[in-house]
Amino acid sequence: MIMLLLIAVLVLAVGGCVCVVWAARGGPRWVRGVSRATLALSDVASAASKRSNRSSSRSSGDDGGS
């Protein structure tokens, strides 16, 4: 079951990337919509990753340095 979920996520990610490239070359309206959604989700994931990295570095405390 988990494998099917991972495959579905992979197919959606690859499809989104294809739509981004196709939209950049002037694809149909629905491709531009999928492209916008893909880029928006990418921004959300990037921001979440940055927040996670920032909070984990704060919780680890000072490493001591020199």
Buried (B, 14 or more C-beta within 10 A) or exposed (E): EEEEEEEEEEEEEEEBEBBBEBBEEEBEEEBBEBBEEBBEEBEEEEEEEEEEEEEEEEEEEEEEEE
